[in-house]
């Protein structure tokens, strides 16, 4: 039985039963419901933002675990990138130097994946930048390792052809020059005998009598025979492969024909005085990748260390070329 409420009436000096109006009762019910809902809402907000459900706490632990794994994976990728970088440096600065091959350009080694955005499907999540960064590093490493693998295949092929390369690279003097006195002009800036101005001399002049034998300095193929009364005169050009060519100018006779394969030390012609020449001599050039280089550095099969030092000292003296 509900408790009845009474109020004291001062006029009648008695207690009278108090009846609550229905509007007030409705208002009290609504006030109770609203306060209850507000309290419940505050409780839910606090619970979800500061405590979370057991399922959310489990998911949060899984997210933290995955983030830790991505961090470890990123460190491993950095270590692998450092290892790949070391392999690339060894490849360019050791293996390719040994076989005199050009290093692989950085633009090729660092080339990534082009075209459409490969990582678009990874965007739009809370930790997208972590996943995208790891995926990019992995793709970049895969690309670099592919380039390195192809490079090692090429180095292996060069190593297999090492004996052929050693036989082909120019390595002797083109005429017999036992006392080193036949070199009359060296590679570099020299005085032109006709115009009396300093000009770049792309080879070495060997002073010799007409008819002196001229020899191929490495295995190769005769790619050009030119007869001329001007410039270099009668000239033989031999392609040795591996980016090397040699040129023999101002000859008198040819002892080979175009397309003929020659070996180091084979007689290919004789010294003459053809073309723009002041006296009988041989003008000899070595070209690497179509650029003239100092032939002195390719006499290692003919010279002792002492003789090589002597030639280097003589090459620094001012001289007049013979063509």
Secondary structure, DSSP 8 states (H G I E B T S, - for coil): ----EEEEETTTTEEEEE---HHHHHHHHHHHHHHHHHHHHHHHHHIIIII--HHHHHHHHHHHHHHHHHHHHHHHHHHHHHHHHHHHHHIIIIIHHHTT-----HHHHT----SS-TTGGG-SSTTHHHHHHHHHHHHHHHHHHHHHHHHHHHHHHHHHTHHHHHHHS--S-SS--TTSTTEEE-SEEEE-TTT-SEEEE-SEEEE--TT-EEE-SSSEEEEEEE--SSTT-SEEEEEEETTEEEEEESEEEE-S-TT-EE-TT-EEEEEB--SS-SSSEEEEEEEETTEEE-GGGG-TTT--HHHHHHHHHHHTS--B---
